[in-house]
Amino acid sequence: MLVHKAYKFRLYPTQEQAILIHQTIGCSRFVFNHFLSTWDDTYQETGKGLSYGKCSARLPALKADLPWLKEVNSIALQSSLKNLANAFDRFFQEQSNYPHFKSKNNQVQSYTTKHKQ
């Protein structure tokens, strides 16, 4: 029999860490919503959407225009693009509904990053 184990952690960040976490969540949400809007506009104009590669290639230009995106973890921003691409893949495979814009008022706010060594 296969047994799955999980660990649940509660973090108590310092004030500086809490500010950085909130900034990262906000920037990830902004990137997701921006590229969802860009995807919609591109689809209406050309009849084709964007891919993860095209969105990822446009991210440095967006960071150049909006310097506050450089203050947060870049892996978290790339992860939000991967989540958007995954949402569209699941939509086109009829596994889920059309991706919706992320809201600041949602109680569950999160982002994904990788451990740096």
Jmol script that loads the backbone (N, CA, C; Angstrom):
load data "model"
ATOM      1  N   MET A   1       0.839  -1.178   0.000  1.00  0.00           N
ATOM      2  CA  MET A   1       0.000   0.000   0.000  1.00  0.00           C
ATOM      3  C   MET A   1       0.884   1.242   0.000  1.00  0.00           C
ATOM      4  N   LEU A   2       0.519   2.192  -0.835  1.00  0.00           N
ATOM      5  CA  LEU A   2       1.277   3.430  -0.964  1.00  0.00           C
ATOM      6  C   LEU A   2       0.796   4.439   0.074  1.00  0.00           C
ATOM      7  N   VAL A   3       1.716   4.966   0.848  1.00  0.00           N
ATOM      8  CA  VAL A   3       1.377   5.925   1.890  1.00  0.00           C
ATOM      9  C   VAL A   3       1.976   7.275   1.511  1.00  0.00           C
ATOM     10  N   HIS A   4       1.144   8.289   1.494  1.00  0.00           N
ATOM     11  CA  HIS A   4       1.606   9.647   1.202  1.00  0.00           C
ATOM     12  C   HIS A   4       1.800  10.398   2.520  1.00  0.00           C
ATOM     13  N   LYS A   5       2.894  11.112   2.610  1.00  0.00           N
ATOM     14  CA  LYS A   5       3.164  11.908   3.799  1.00  0.00           C
ATOM     15  C   LYS A   5       3.219  13.370   3.402  1.00  0.00           C
ATOM     16  N   ALA A   6       2.796  14.199   4.296  1.00  0.00           N
ATOM     17  CA  ALA A   6       2.838  15.635   4.049  1.00  0.00           C
ATOM     18  C   ALA A   6       3.247  16.342   5.326  1.00  0.00           C
ATOM     19  N   TYR A   7       3.854  17.471   5.160  1.00  0.00           N
ATOM     20  CA  TYR A   7       4.234  18.293   6.293  1.00  0.00           C
ATOM     21  C   TYR A   7       3.557  19.640   6.151  1.00  0.00           C
ATOM     22  N   LYS A   8       3.058  20.137   7.244  1.00  0.00           N
ATOM     23  CA  LYS A   8       2.400  21.443   7.240  1.00  0.00           C
ATOM     24  C   LYS A   8       3.227  22.365   8.124  1.00  0.00           C
ATOM     25  N   PHE A   9       3.595  23.522   7.567  1.00  0.00           N
ATOM     26  CA  PHE A   9       4.425  24.463   8.288  1.00  0.00           C
ATOM     27  C   PHE A   9       3.694  25.775   8.461  1.00  0.00           C
ATOM     28  N   ARG A  10       3.954  26.436   9.548  1.00  0.00           N
ATOM     29  CA  ARG A  10       3.451  27.781   9.789  1.00  0.00           C
ATOM     30  C   ARG A  10       4.675  28.682   9.889  1.00  0.00           C
ATOM     31  N   LEU A  11       4.724  29.702   9.067  1.00  0.00           N
ATOM     32  CA  LEU A  11       5.856  30.619   9.048  1.00  0.00           C
ATOM     33  C   LEU A  11       5.489  31.918   9.754  1.00  0.00           C
ATOM     34  N   TYR A  12       6.430  32.454  10.480  1.00  0.00           N
ATOM     35  CA  TYR A  12       6.257  33.742  11.133  1.00  0.00           C
ATOM     36  C   TYR A  12       7.352  34.670  10.619  1.00  0.00           C
ATOM     37  N   PRO A  13       7.083  35.339   9.489  1.00  0.00           N
ATOM     38  CA  PRO A  13       8.124  36.187   8.895  1.00  0.00           C
ATOM     39  C   PRO A  13       8.305  37.485   9.681  1.00  0.00           C
ATOM     40  N   THR A  14       9.498  38.066   9.526  1.00  0.00           N
ATOM     41  CA  THR A  14       9.738  39.384  10.089  1.00  0.00           C
ATOM     42  C   THR A  14       8.970  40.410   9.260  1.00  0.00           C
ATOM     43  N   GLN A  15       8.959  41.650   9.692  1.00  0.00           N
ATOM     44  CA  GLN A  15       8.235  42.694   8.970  1.00  0.00           C
ATOM     45  C   GLN A  15       8.793  42.882   7.562  1.00  0.00           C
ATOM     46  N   GLU A  16      10.116  42.844   7.416  1.00  0.00           N
ATOM     47  CA  GLU A  16      10.735  42.990   6.091  1.00  0.00           C
ATOM     48  C   GLU A  16      10.381  41.818   5.187  1.00  0.00           C
ATOM     49  N   GLN A  17      10.397  40.613   5.740  1.00  0.00           N
ATOM     50  CA  GLN A  17      10.052  39.431   4.955  1.00  0.00           C
ATOM     51  C   GLN A  17       8.591  39.458   4.542  1.00  0.00           C
ATOM     52  N   ALA A  18       7.709  39.916   5.430  1.00  0.00           N
ATOM     53  CA  ALA A  18       6.280  39.990   5.113  1.00  0.00           C
ATOM     54  C   ALA A  18       6.037  40.980   3.976  1.00  0.00           C
ATOM     55  N   ILE A  19       6.747  42.097   3.992  1.00  0.00           N
ATOM     56  CA  ILE A  19       6.612  43.087   2.911  1.00  0.00           C
ATOM     57  C   ILE A  19       7.067  42.490   1.588  1.00  0.00           C
ATOM     58  N   LEU A  20       8.198  41.780   1.600  1.00  0.00           N
ATOM     59  CA  LEU A  20       8.703  41.156   0.371  1.00  0.00           C
ATOM     60  C   LEU A  20       7.742  40.077  -0.142  1.00  0.00           C
ATOM     61  N   ILE A  21       7.159  39.311   0.768  1.00  0.00           N
ATOM     62  CA  ILE A  21       6.193  38.281   0.371  1.00  0.00           C
ATOM     63  C   ILE A  21       4.977  38.921  -0.296  1.00  0.00           C
ATOM     64  N   HIS A  22       4.460  39.986   0.300  1.00  0.00           N
ATOM     65  CA  HIS A  22       3.294  40.662  -0.277  1.00  0.00           C
ATOM     66  C   HIS A  22       3.621  41.314  -1.624  1.00  0.00           C
ATOM     67  N   GLN A  23       4.819  41.871  -1.744  1.00  0.00           N
ATOM     68  CA  GLN A  23       5.233  42.447  -3.027  1.00  0.00           C
ATOM     69  C   GLN A  23       5.334  41.362  -4.101  1.00  0.00           C
ATOM     70  N   THR A  24       5.886  40.219  -3.737  1.00  0.00           N
ATOM     71  CA  THR A  24       6.038  39.126  -4.696  1.00  0.00           C
ATOM     72  C   THR A  24       4.683  38.596  -5.139  1.00  0.00           C
ATOM     73  N   ILE A  25       3.767  38.450  -4.198  1.00  0.00           N
ATOM     74  CA  ILE A  25       2.415  37.995  -4.543  1.00  0.00           C
ATOM     75  C   ILE A  25       1.750  38.989  -5.483  1.00  0.00           C
ATOM     76  N   GLY A  26       1.861  40.276  -5.188  1.00  0.00           N
ATOM     77  CA  GLY A  26       1.261  41.303  -6.030  1.00  0.00           C
ATOM     78  C   GLY A  26       1.864  41.346  -7.426  1.00  0.00           C
ATOM     79  N   CYS A  27       3.176  41.214  -7.515  1.00  0.00           N
ATOM     80  CA  CYS A  27       3.838  41.233  -8.820  1.00  0.00           C
ATOM     81  C   CYS A  27       3.489  39.989  -9.627  1.00  0.00           C
ATOM     82  N   SER A  28       3.408  38.844  -8.968  1.00  0.00           N
ATOM     83  CA  SER A  28       3.021  37.621  -9.675  1.00  0.00           C
ATOM     84  C   SER A  28       1.602  37.734 -10.209  1.00  0.00           C
ATOM     85  N   ARG A  29       0.716  38.294  -9.405  1.00  0.00           N
ATOM     86  CA  ARG A  29      -0.670  38.505  -9.839  1.00  0.00           C
ATOM     87  C   ARG A  29      -0.720  39.481 -11.010  1.00  0.00           C
ATOM     88  N   PHE A  30       0.072  40.557 -10.938  1.00  0.00           N
ATOM     89  CA  PHE A  30       0.097  41.542 -12.020  1.00  0.00           C
ATOM     90  C   PHE A  30       0.576  40.909 -13.326  1.00  0.00           C
ATOM     91  N   VAL A  31       1.657  40.117 -13.257  1.00  0.00           N
ATOM     92  CA  VAL A  31       2.200  39.476 -14.460  1.00  0.00           C
ATOM     93  C   VAL A  31       1.178  38.514 -15.049  1.00  0.00           C
ATOM     94  N   PHE A  32       0.524  37.716 -14.205  1.00  0.00           N
ATOM     95  CA  PHE A  32      -0.495  36.781 -14.678  1.00  0.00           C
ATOM     96  C   PHE A  32      -1.613  37.545 -15.383  1.00  0.00           C
ATOM     97  N   ASN A  33      -2.144  38.590 -14.744  1.00  0.00           N
ATOM     98  CA  ASN A  33      -3.250  39.351 -15.320  1.00  0.00           C
ATOM     99  C   ASN A  33      -2.831  40.102 -16.580  1.00  0.00           C
ATOM    100  N   HIS A  34      -1.615  40.641 -16.584  1.00  0.00           N
ATOM    101  CA  HIS A  34      -1.137  41.382 -17.755  1.00  0.00           C
ATOM    102  C   HIS A  34      -1.045  40.464 -18.977  1.00  0.00           C
ATOM    103  N   PHE A  35      -0.458  39.299 -18.801  1.00  0.00           N
ATOM    104  CA  PHE A  35      -0.300  38.404 -19.939  1.00  0.00           C
ATOM    105  C   PHE A  35      -1.607  37.710 -20.306  1.00  0.00           C
ATOM    106  N   LEU A  36      -2.526  37.560 -19.374  1.00  0.00           N
ATOM    107  CA  LEU A  36      -3.851  37.061 -19.730  1.00  0.00           C
ATOM    108  C   LEU A  36      -4.567  38.082 -20.616  1.00  0.00           C
ATOM    109  N   SER A  37      -4.453  39.350 -20.270  1.00  0.00           N
ATOM    110  CA  SER A  37      -5.038  40.411 -21.092  1.00  0.00           C
ATOM    111  C   SER A  37      -4.352  40.483 -22.457  1.00  0.00           C
ATOM    112  N   THR A  38      -3.029  40.371 -22.473  1.00  0.00           N
ATOM    113  CA  THR A  38      -2.279  40.382 -23.731  1.00  0.00           C
ATOM    114  C   THR A  38      -2.666  39.191 -24.602  1.00  0.00           C
ATOM    115  N   TRP A  39      -2.857  38.032 -23.978  1.00  0.00           N
ATOM    116  CA  TRP A  39      -3.261  36.833 -24.711  1.00  0.00           C
ATOM    117  C   TRP A  39      -4.620  37.054 -25.359  1.00  0.00           C
ATOM    118  N   ASP A  40      -5.562  37.635 -24.591  1.00  0.00           N
ATOM    119  CA  ASP A  40      -6.895  37.907 -25.130  1.00  0.00           C
ATOM    120  C   ASP A  40      -6.836  38.873 -26.310  1.00  0.00           C
ATOM    121  N   ASP A  41      -6.045  39.948 -26.162  1.00  0.00           N
ATOM    122  CA  ASP A  41      -5.922  40.933 -27.240  1.00  0.00           C
ATOM    123  C   ASP A  41      -5.296  40.317 -28.494  1.00  0.00           C
ATOM    124  N   THR A  42      -4.252  39.526 -28.318  1.00  0.00           N
ATOM    125  CA  THR A  42      -3.587  38.885 -29.442  1.00  0.00           C
ATOM    126  C   THR A  42      -4.521  37.912 -30.140  1.00  0.00           C
ATOM    127  N   TYR A  43      -5.309  37.189 -29.364  1.00  0.00           N
ATOM    128  CA  TYR A  43      -6.234  36.229 -29.959  1.00  0.00           C
ATOM    129  C   TYR A  43      -7.312  36.933 -30.774  1.00  0.00           C
ATOM    130  N   GLN A  44      -7.798  38.074 -30.286  1.00  0.00           N
ATOM    131  CA  GLN A  44      -8.822  38.822 -31.029  1.00  0.00           C
ATOM    132  C   GLN A  44      -8.257  39.411 -32.315  1.00  0.00           C
ATOM    133  N   GLU A  45      -6.987  39.829 -32.310  1.00  0.00           N
ATOM    134  CA  GLU A  45      -6.385  40.439 -33.486  1.00  0.00           C
ATOM    135  C   GLU A  45      -5.960  39.407 -34.532  1.00  0.00           C
ATOM    136  N   THR A  46      -5.328  38.329 -34.094  1.00  0.00           N
ATOM    137  CA  THR A  46      -4.727  37.391 -35.039  1.00  0.00           C
ATOM    138  C   THR A  46      -5.440  36.046 -35.118  1.00  0.00           C
ATOM    139  N   GLY A  47      -6.243  35.724 -34.146  1.00  0.00           N
ATOM    140  CA  GLY A  47      -6.891  34.420 -34.123  1.00  0.00           C
ATOM    141  C   GLY A  47      -6.029  33.344 -33.486  1.00  0.00           C
ATOM    142  N   LYS A  48      -4.832  33.719 -33.040  1.00  0.00           N
ATOM    143  CA  LYS A  48      -3.934  32.795 -32.350  1.00  0.00           C
ATOM    144  C   LYS A  48      -3.519  33.426 -31.033  1.00  0.00           C
ATOM    145  N   GLY A  49      -3.338  32.604 -30.042  1.00  0.00           N
ATOM    146  CA  GLY A  49      -2.926  33.093 -28.732  1.00  0.00           C
ATOM    147  C   GLY A  49      -1.420  33.127 -28.589  1.00  0.00           C
ATOM    148  N   LEU A  50      -0.965  33.293 -27.381  1.00  0.00           N
ATOM    149  CA  LEU A  50       0.462  33.304 -27.075  1.00  0.00           C
ATOM    150  C   LEU A  50       0.860  31.979 -26.448  1.00  0.00           C
ATOM    151  N   SER A  51       2.126  31.690 -26.487  1.00  0.00           N
ATOM    152  CA  SER A  51       2.652  30.507 -25.826  1.00  0.00           C
ATOM    153  C   SER A  51       3.485  30.964 -24.627  1.00  0.00           C
ATOM    154  N   TYR A  52       3.915  30.007 -23.836  1.00  0.00           N
ATOM    155  CA  TYR A  52       4.768  30.338 -22.695  1.00  0.00           C
ATOM    156  C   TYR A  52       6.062  30.991 -23.171  1.00  0.00           C
ATOM    157  N   GLY A  53       6.626  30.486 -24.250  1.00  0.00           N
ATOM    158  CA  GLY A  53       7.877  31.033 -24.771  1.00  0.00           C
ATOM    159  C   GLY A  53       7.752  32.490 -25.193  1.00  0.00           C
ATOM    160  N   LYS A  54       6.653  32.827 -25.848  1.00  0.00           N
ATOM    161  CA  LYS A  54       6.449  34.216 -26.281  1.00  0.00           C
ATOM    162  C   LYS A  54       6.238  35.133 -25.082  1.00  0.00           C
ATOM    163  N   CYS A  55       5.475  34.673 -24.111  1.00  0.00           N
ATOM    164  CA  CYS A  55       5.252  35.485 -22.906  1.00  0.00           C
ATOM    165  C   CYS A  55       6.551  35.663 -22.131  1.00  0.00           C
ATOM    166  N   SER A  56       7.315  34.587 -22.035  1.00  0.00           N
ATOM    167  CA  SER A  56       8.581  34.644 -21.316  1.00  0.00           C
ATOM    168  C   SER A  56       9.567  35.584 -22.012  1.00  0.00           C
ATOM    169  N   ALA A  57       9.516  35.633 -23.325  1.00  0.00           N
ATOM    170  CA  ALA A  57      10.402  36.530 -24.072  1.00  0.00           C
ATOM    171  C   ALA A  57       9.997  37.992 -23.883  1.00  0.00           C
ATOM    172  N   ARG A  58       8.728  38.252 -23.618  1.00  0.00           N
ATOM    173  CA  ARG A  58       8.254  39.623 -23.417  1.00  0.00           C
ATOM    174  C   ARG A  58       8.447  40.113 -21.976  1.00  0.00           C
ATOM    175  N   LEU A  59       8.727  39.212 -21.064  1.00  0.00           N
ATOM    176  CA  LEU A  59       8.857  39.593 -19.655  1.00  0.00           C
ATOM    177  C   LEU A  59      10.008  40.570 -19.399  1.00  0.00           C
ATOM    178  N   PRO A  60      11.212  40.405 -19.982  1.00  0.00           N
ATOM    179  CA  PRO A  60      12.273  41.391 -19.740  1.00  0.00           C
ATOM    180  C   PRO A  60      11.907  42.801 -20.196  1.00  0.00           C
ATOM    181  N   ALA A  61      11.176  42.925 -21.286  1.00  0.00           N
ATOM    182  CA  ALA A  61      10.753  44.250 -21.746  1.00  0.00           C
ATOM    183  C   ALA A  61       9.752  44.855 -20.755  1.00  0.00           C
ATOM    184  N   LEU A  62       8.887  44.025 -20.210  1.00  0.00           N
ATOM    185  CA  LEU A  62       7.930  44.500 -19.214  1.00  0.00           C
ATOM    186  C   LEU A  62       8.659  44.933 -17.944  1.00  0.00           C
ATOM    187  N   LYS A  63       9.699  44.193 -17.564  1.00  0.00           N
ATOM    188  CA  LYS A  63      10.481  44.566 -16.389  1.00  0.00           C
ATOM    189  C   LYS A  63      11.253  45.866 -16.630  1.00  0.00           C
ATOM    190  N   ALA A  64      11.650  46.105 -17.871  1.00  0.00           N
ATOM    191  CA  ALA A  64      12.342  47.353 -18.188  1.00  0.00           C
ATOM    192  C   ALA A  64      11.384  48.542 -18.092  1.00  0.00           C
ATOM    193  N   ASP A  65      10.129  48.339 -18.498  1.00  0.00           N
ATOM    194  CA  ASP A  65       9.136  49.404 -18.419  1.00  0.00           C
ATOM    195  C   ASP A  65       8.661  49.648 -16.991  1.00  0.00           C
ATOM    196  N   LEU A  66       8.593  48.602 -16.205  1.00  0.00           N
ATOM    197  CA  LEU A  66       8.099  48.683 -14.825  1.00  0.00           C
ATOM    198  C   LEU A  66       9.203  48.224 -13.874  1.00  0.00           C
ATOM    199  N   PRO A  67      10.033  49.136 -13.404  1.00  0.00           N
ATOM    200  CA  PRO A  67      11.201  48.739 -12.592  1.00  0.00           C
ATOM    201  C   PRO A  67      10.841  48.068 -11.264  1.00  0.00           C
ATOM    202  N   TRP A  68       9.631  48.257 -10.765  1.00  0.00           N
ATOM    203  CA  TRP A  68       9.263  47.619  -9.504  1.00  0.00           C
ATOM    204  C   TRP A  68       9.122  46.107  -9.640  1.00  0.00           C
ATOM    205  N   LEU A  69       9.042  45.591 -10.878  1.00  0.00           N
ATOM    206  CA  LEU A  69       9.017  44.138 -11.064  1.00  0.00           C
ATOM    207  C   LEU A  69      10.394  43.509 -10.823  1.00  0.00           C
ATOM    208  N   LYS A  70      11.440  44.317 -10.845  1.00  0.00           N
ATOM    209  CA  LYS A  70      12.789  43.807 -10.627  1.00  0.00           C
ATOM    210  C   LYS A  70      13.092  43.586  -9.146  1.00  0.00           C
ATOM    211  N   GLU A  71      12.249  44.119  -8.271  1.00  0.00           N
ATOM    212  CA  GLU A  71      12.494  44.021  -6.835  1.00  0.00           C
ATOM    213  C   GLU A  71      12.145  42.649  -6.263  1.00  0.00           C
ATOM    214  N   VAL A  72      11.401  41.848  -7.004  1.00  0.00           N
ATOM    215  CA  VAL A  72      10.940  40.563  -6.484  1.00  0.00           C
ATOM    216  C   VAL A  72      11.676  39.421  -7.173  1.00  0.00           C
ATOM    217  N   ASN A  73      11.432  38.221  -6.699  1.00  0.00           N
ATOM    218  CA  ASN A  73      12.065  37.020  -7.220  1.00  0.00           C
ATOM    219  C   ASN A  73      11.616  36.763  -8.663  1.00  0.00           C
ATOM    220  N   SER A  74      12.556  36.671  -9.578  1.00  0.00           N
ATOM    221  CA  SER A  74      12.215  36.475 -10.986  1.00  0.00           C
ATOM    222  C   SER A  74      11.643  35.081 -11.245  1.00  0.00           C
ATOM    223  N   ILE A  75      12.008  34.117 -10.422  1.00  0.00           N
ATOM    224  CA  ILE A  75      11.484  32.764 -10.594  1.00  0.00           C
ATOM    225  C   ILE A  75       9.988  32.741 -10.312  1.00  0.00           C
ATOM    226  N   ALA A  76       9.534  33.566  -9.372  1.00  0.00           N
ATOM    227  CA  ALA A  76       8.108  33.629  -9.067  1.00  0.00           C
ATOM    228  C   ALA A  76       7.327  34.204 -10.250  1.00  0.00           C
ATOM    229  N   LEU A  77       7.905  35.169 -10.948  1.00  0.00           N
ATOM    230  CA  LEU A  77       7.230  35.744 -12.111  1.00  0.00           C
ATOM    231  C   LEU A  77       7.166  34.727 -13.250  1.00  0.00           C
ATOM    232  N   GLN A  78       8.246  33.994 -13.475  1.00  0.00           N
ATOM    233  CA  GLN A  78       8.240  32.950 -14.495  1.00  0.00           C
ATOM    234  C   GLN A  78       7.239  31.855 -14.140  1.00  0.00           C
ATOM    235  N   SER A  79       7.126  31.564 -12.856  1.00  0.00           N
ATOM    236  CA  SER A  79       6.186  30.537 -12.412  1.00  0.00           C
ATOM    237  C   SER A  79       4.742  30.951 -12.693  1.00  0.00           C
ATOM    238  N   SER A  80       4.445  32.242 -12.536  1.00  0.00           N
ATOM    239  CA  SER A  80       3.086  32.695 -12.837  1.00  0.00           C
ATOM    240  C   SER A  80       2.794  32.579 -14.338  1.00  0.00           C
ATOM    241  N   LEU A  81       3.811  32.771 -15.179  1.00  0.00           N
ATOM    242  CA  LEU A  81       3.626  32.563 -16.624  1.00  0.00           C
ATOM    243  C   LEU A  81       3.388  31.089 -16.931  1.00  0.00           C
ATOM    244  N   LYS A  82       4.095  30.214 -16.236  1.00  0.00           N
ATOM    245  CA  LYS A  82       3.877  28.779 -16.434  1.00  0.00           C
ATOM    246  C   LYS A  82       2.476  28.384 -15.992  1.00  0.00           C
ATOM    247  N   ASN A  83       2.001  28.981 -14.903  1.00  0.00           N
ATOM    248  CA  ASN A  83       0.641  28.702 -14.443  1.00  0.00           C
ATOM    249  C   ASN A  83      -0.383  29.158 -15.473  1.00  0.00           C
ATOM    250  N   LEU A  84      -0.145  30.305 -16.101  1.00  0.00           N
ATOM    251  CA  LEU A  84      -1.050  30.797 -17.134  1.00  0.00           C
ATOM    252  C   LEU A  84      -1.051  29.872 -18.346  1.00  0.00           C
ATOM    253  N   ALA A  85       0.127  29.443 -18.773  1.00  0.00           N
ATOM    254  CA  ALA A  85       0.216  28.528 -19.910  1.00  0.00           C
ATOM    255  C   ALA A  85      -0.468  27.201 -19.587  1.00  0.00           C
ATOM    256  N   ASN A  86      -0.296  26.724 -18.372  1.00  0.00           N
ATOM    257  CA  ASN A  86      -0.944  25.491 -17.953  1.00  0.00           C
ATOM    258  C   ASN A  86      -2.463  25.659 -17.926  1.00  0.00           C
ATOM    259  N   ALA A  87      -2.938  26.827 -17.485  1.00  0.00           N
ATOM    260  CA  ALA A  87      -4.386  27.084 -17.453  1.00  0.00           C
ATOM    261  C   ALA A  87      -4.968  27.055 -18.865  1.00  0.00           C
ATOM    262  N   PHE A  88      -4.262  27.634 -19.831  1.00  0.00           N
ATOM    263  CA  PHE A  88      -4.751  27.599 -21.213  1.00  0.00           C
ATOM    264  C   PHE A  88      -4.687  26.192 -21.793  1.00  0.00           C
ATOM    265  N   ASP A  89      -3.631  25.453 -21.476  1.00  0.00           N
ATOM    266  CA  ASP A  89      -3.550  24.065 -21.947  1.00  0.00           C
ATOM    267  C   ASP A  89      -4.723  23.250 -21.415  1.00  0.00           C
ATOM    268  N   ARG A  90      -5.027  23.410 -20.148  1.00  0.00           N
ATOM    269  CA  ARG A  90      -6.145  22.675 -19.555  1.00  0.00           C
ATOM    270  C   ARG A  90      -7.474  23.131 -20.148  1.00  0.00           C
ATOM    271  N   PHE A  91      -7.593  24.414 -20.480  1.00  0.00           N
ATOM    272  CA  PHE A  91      -8.816  24.919 -21.090  1.00  0.00           C
ATOM    273  C   PHE A  91      -9.021  24.308 -22.475  1.00  0.00           C
ATOM    274  N   PHE A  92      -7.967  24.264 -23.276  1.00  0.00           N
ATOM    275  CA  PHE A  92      -8.091  23.737 -24.627  1.00  0.00           C
ATOM    276  C   PHE A  92      -8.286  22.226 -24.646  1.00  0.00           C
ATOM    277  N   GLN A  93      -7.887  21.548 -23.593  1.00  0.00           N
ATOM    278  CA  GLN A  93      -8.143  20.115 -23.476  1.00  0.00           C
ATOM    279  C   GLN A  93      -9.481  19.839 -22.802  1.00  0.00           C
ATOM    280  N   GLU A  94     -10.239  20.903 -22.570  1.00  0.00           N
ATOM    281  CA  GLU A  94     -11.568  20.837 -21.963  1.00  0.00           C
ATOM    282  C   GLU A  94     -11.544  20.193 -20.578  1.00  0.00           C
ATOM    283  N   GLN A  95     -10.501  20.482 -19.822  1.00  0.00           N
ATOM    284  CA  GLN A  95     -10.402  19.985 -18.456  1.00  0.00           C
ATOM    285  C   GLN A  95     -10.815  21.035 -17.437  1.00  0.00           C
ATOM    286  N   SER A  96     -10.878  22.301 -17.865  1.00  0.00           N
ATOM    287  CA  SER A  96     -11.247  23.371 -16.942  1.00  0.00           C
ATOM    288  C   SER A  96     -11.859  24.526 -17.719  1.00  0.00           C
ATOM    289  N   ASN A  97     -12.306  25.523 -16.999  1.00  0.00           N
ATOM    290  CA  ASN A  97     -12.898  26.707 -17.607  1.00  0.00           C
ATOM    291  C   ASN A  97     -11.808  27.653 -18.102  1.00  0.00           C
ATOM    292  N   TYR A  98     -12.246  28.701 -18.794  1.00  0.00           N
ATOM    293  CA  TYR A  98     -11.318  29.715 -19.298  1.00  0.00           C
ATOM    294  C   TYR A  98     -10.616  30.387 -18.119  1.00  0.00           C
ATOM    295  N   PRO A  99      -9.319  30.652 -18.235  1.00  0.00           N
ATOM    296  CA  PRO A  99      -8.594  31.302 -17.130  1.00  0.00           C
ATOM    297  C   PRO A  99      -9.192  32.663 -16.804  1.00  0.00           C
ATOM    298  N   HIS A 100      -9.263  32.975 -15.528  1.00  0.00           N
ATOM    299  CA  HIS A 100      -9.828  34.246 -15.097  1.00  0.00           C
ATOM    300  C   HIS A 100      -8.743  35.102 -14.449  1.00  0.00           C
ATOM    301  N   PHE A 101      -9.004  36.382 -14.379  1.00  0.00           N
ATOM    302  CA  PHE A 101      -8.060  37.312 -13.790  1.00  0.00           C
ATOM    303  C   PHE A 101      -7.959  37.070 -12.286  1.00  0.00           C
ATOM    304  N   LYS A 102      -6.761  37.210 -11.758  1.00  0.00           N
ATOM    305  CA  LYS A 102      -6.530  37.023 -10.330  1.00  0.00           C
ATOM    306  C   LYS A 102      -6.946  38.286  -9.584  1.00  0.00           C
ATOM    307  N   SER A 103      -7.529  38.108  -8.414  1.00  0.00           N
ATOM    308  CA  SER A 103      -8.045  39.220  -7.633  1.00  0.00           C
ATOM    309  C   SER A 103      -7.238  39.393  -6.348  1.00  0.00           C
ATOM    310  N   LYS A 104      -7.090  40.623  -5.945  1.00  0.00           N
ATOM    311  CA  LYS A 104      -6.427  40.931  -4.690  1.00  0.00           C
ATOM    312  C   LYS A 104      -7.303  40.521  -3.505  1.00  0.00           C
ATOM    313  N   ASN A 105      -8.613  40.418  -3.724  1.00  0.00           N
ATOM    314  CA  ASN A 105      -9.549  40.134  -2.642  1.00  0.00           C
ATOM    315  C   ASN A 105      -9.712  38.647  -2.349  1.00  0.00           C
ATOM    316  N   ASN A 106      -9.055  37.786  -3.121  1.00  0.00           N
ATOM    317  CA  ASN A 106      -9.120  36.353  -2.864  1.00  0.00           C
ATOM    318  C   ASN A 106      -8.389  36.052  -1.562  1.00  0.00           C
ATOM    319  N   GLN A 107      -8.963  35.207  -0.722  1.00  0.00           N
ATOM    320  CA  GLN A 107      -8.336  34.905   0.561  1.00  0.00           C
ATOM    321  C   GLN A 107      -7.065  34.085   0.412  1.00  0.00           C
ATOM    322  N   VAL A 108      -6.974  33.278  -0.636  1.00  0.00           N
ATOM    323  CA  VAL A 108      -5.801  32.445  -0.847  1.00  0.00           C
ATOM    324  C   VAL A 108      -4.854  33.180  -1.797  1.00  0.00           C
ATOM    325  N   GLN A 109      -3.772  33.682  -1.256  1.00  0.00           N
ATOM    326  CA  GLN A 109      -2.758  34.382  -2.028  1.00  0.00           C
ATOM    327  C   GLN A 109      -1.471  33.569  -1.924  1.00  0.00           C
ATOM    328  N   SER A 110      -0.895  33.206  -3.062  1.00  0.00           N
ATOM    329  CA  SER A 110       0.320  32.409  -3.017  1.00  0.00           C
ATOM    330  C   SER A 110       1.169  32.659  -4.253  1.00  0.00           C
ATOM    331  N   TYR A 111       2.410  32.218  -4.166  1.00  0.00           N
ATOM    332  CA  TYR A 111       3.298  32.219  -5.306  1.00  0.00           C
ATOM    333  C   TYR A 111       4.239  31.033  -5.170  1.00  0.00           C
ATOM    334  N   THR A 112       4.864  30.659  -6.255  1.00  0.00           N
ATOM    335  CA  THR A 112       5.759  29.514  -6.264  1.00  0.00           C
ATOM    336  C   THR A 112       7.150  29.973  -6.654  1.00  0.00           C
ATOM    337  N   THR A 113       8.134  29.457  -5.953  1.00  0.00           N
ATOM    338  CA  THR A 113       9.517  29.756  -6.268  1.00  0.00           C
ATOM    339  C   THR A 113      10.335  28.503  -6.033  1.00  0.00           C
ATOM    340  N   LYS A 114      11.599  28.561  -6.365  1.00  0.00           N
ATOM    341  CA  LYS A 114      12.483  27.431  -6.149  1.00  0.00           C
ATOM    342  C   LYS A 114      13.521  27.802  -5.096  1.00  0.00           C
ATOM    343  N   HIS A 115      14.051  26.791  -4.482  1.00  0.00           N
ATOM    344  CA  HIS A 115      15.073  26.993  -3.473  1.00  0.00           C
ATOM    345  C   HIS A 115      16.399  27.321  -4.143  1.00  0.00           C
ATOM    346  N   LYS A 116      16.993  28.437  -3.761  1.00  0.00           N
ATOM    347  CA  LYS A 116      18.294  28.825  -4.308  1.00  0.00           C
ATOM    348  C   LYS A 116      19.379  28.387  -3.344  1.00  0.00           C
ATOM    349  N   GLN A 117      20.442  27.817  -3.890  1.00  0.00           N
ATOM    350  CA  GLN A 117      21.551  27.410  -3.020  1.00  0.00           C
ATOM    351  C   GLN A 117      22.761  28.225  -3.290  1.00  0.00           C
TER     352      GLN A 117
END
end "model"
wireframe off; spacefill off
backbone 0.3
color backbone group
